[in-house]
Amino acid sequence: MTFELTDRQAEELRLVLESQLKRLLDEIAHSDDRAFRHSLQGSYDLLDELRQRLSAEIERAQVYV
């Protein structure tokens, strides 16, 4: 799947992802249920991968400007 964003949309999405990642870390740290914590960690890993890919694309786009 291909999905195009404006520079502003990409930056806003990156900020939202970073905010959610911080929330997930807090939730992971305070979870007593091992299965739930594992599920949260899976969500964290997925969103972190997306954030990293998006950040790399933002940096590449800025190089070409």
Secondary structure, DSSP 8 states (H G I E B T S, - for coil): ------HHHHHHHHHHHHHHHHHHHHHHHH---HHHHHHHHHHHHHHHHHHHHHHHHHHHHHHT-
